[in-house]
Amino acid sequence: IVFIIYTGAPFYQTRALATRDTWLSRVTHKYFFSSTPYSSLPVTVIEGAGENYMSNMKKLYEGMKIAYQEHNQTAKFYFLSGCDTFVNVPHLLKRLDEYNHTKALVIGGHPFDHTCYKKKNQTASGVSYPSGGAGFFLSAALMEMMYPKIDLFFQDDWP
């Protein structure tokens, strides 16, 4: 599993450090993605991401690209969450055993309906995708499908 954690400078000294010092300390493949470096945390800086709520999408998608580029030959699953999530890693490993990483899967999350950008100035209502809560998994097969489309989404669709 590759763990992709998005965070922001206001949370470095609290939530992000708590995540680093607890469950994430026992994980090998992990990333904190943010727009600002912090010497006490191994932050991968996403240039131009910003520090507001909407900036989390850029951190997440750019982070997915980086994680995929570095781990696509070995990763079976990618876990995406904010820095306020606590994970019982041994339990997750047991639960993931029943899922096939070669199928395009989204596991977990809260699939609420949202208004999403269809083009820079057009939205589509009622789009369901996992967000918030305890994070979610993307299988290796789904990441392989998404990877070539991430840049196009930000160039053509994201406002």
Secondary structure, 3 states (H helix, E strand, C coil): CEEEEECCHHHHHHHHHHHHHCHHHHCCCEEEEECCCCCCCCEEECCCCCCCCCHHHHHHHHHHHHHHHHHCCCCCEEEEEECCCCCCHHHHHHHHCCCCCCCCCEEECCEEEEEEEEECCEEEEEEEEECCCCCEEEEHHHHHHHHHHHHHHHHHCCC
